[in-house]
Amino acid sequence: MRPPWPSASWAPSASPLDKSHPTPAPAQTQYLPPIGRQLTPAVPFVLKDQAGQSVSLASLRGQTVLLAFLDPLCKNVCPVMGQELAALEQALPPDKTPTLVIISVALIERPRT
């Protein structure tokens, strides 16, 4: 599926299970819109991190926040998305890492009591 923003260099990454199509080099894959394009603002939120501490969107003001919503029970696309998010974080120059915050939200529906 093509992203909703224009990009001449966009190419979907191949599944790691599909060896018939090699994974494109990182320079050929672009998931983010070009710099300078206005993105849709996220609604204010407060979430618990893995340590149980509250993290609010307001506390991250001034940083670039990438929100990824993943289903922890997903066995196909979600693990690949997690790997690509980790690769994105590792590919950033050290001086850019503190300005990007990647928040992966686990979509778990809890039983109602």
Phi, psi and omega in degrees: 000133180279138180292161183285353180256154181286140178197121181284337185258008182290136174209132179294144177280144180283152176294141178296344179274343183262097184277354181285340179237113180294149177290131180294156177295152182307326180294339180270348184252127180224113179258339183267146177293160180303148180300141180098347179276137181284127177263165177287126179293145176280152175287151178302141180212160170227124181235161174264133176275184183296338179268002180085006179275144178283137176231124179251155176297322180300326180289347182257010181306137180093350178251156174277125183246125176252115179262127177236126180256115185236146176265116182296345178269353180291132183250352185257282187281322187301315177299323178293318178299318178299319178295320180291324175295317178296319179295321177299314180298318180289333183281344181290141174298148183306327181286347179260341185303315182294341182271353178248125176244121178258120178245117177258115183262122178278122180270096180238122176272122181268145177297140179279136180245000000 
